[in-house]
């Protein structure tokens, strides 16, 4: 017998709901990327207690490497860059759920798809391995403004603000469009049958 699945409508999308993606792009677009050697990758996996590359957070198959410490906090860069001391293997679901949250708070918290929420049985062991990873090496921090100058840095963030403001205006336009479409296509109640008297 075929398995029944629950029906669920996709979540409505708001243009302004993508603002964190824009901020992440403004940071990821400028941070240095330092490629590790194979020996550094193997050392990182050893510190994480892995014989095979799996998600450091839940143990499922890894599909990517996650920035362990956030690159962005409060819509501003932390100064941490992309390098092996700040990258752990992760599955896409954990990486998306974690976002820019502190790894420990997220793992042990009630966020949707966090290891604790998913009921990962060895979450305590995983936390201990990630603590060891955290102690393994100090990530590089860059003072971007000091390196590029206050004027160029301010221009970068003015561009960021302009895009977010435009997204806000676009959301207002989209809301008007949604309302007009809904008004034009509101479901009409079927006529009530009249019984003969």
Number of C-alpha atoms within 10 A of each C-alpha: 3 4 5 6 6 5 6 6 5 6 6 5 8 14 16 18 12 12 18 16 11 17 22 18 12 19 20 16 9 12 16 14 11 10 11 13 10 9 9 13 16 15 15 21 19 14 17 24 17 16 9 10 19 20 24 26 28 24 19 16 15 22 15 16 17 23 23 25 20 19 23 20 13 9 15 13 21 17 18 20 25 20 16 21 23 22 19 25 23 25 20 17 16 22 22 14 16 25 19 20 16 13 20 13 12 22 26 15 14 13 15 15 19 24 24 20 14 13 11 16 12 13 18 13 11 21 18 12 19 21 15 14 22 17 11 14 12 10 17 13 11 15 11 15 13 9 10 10 10 12 9 12 14 12 11 14 15 12 12 16 14 11 15 19 14 13 18 17 14 15 16 14 11 14 14 12 12 12 11 12 11 11 10 9 9 9 8 6 6 6 6 6 6 6 5 4 3
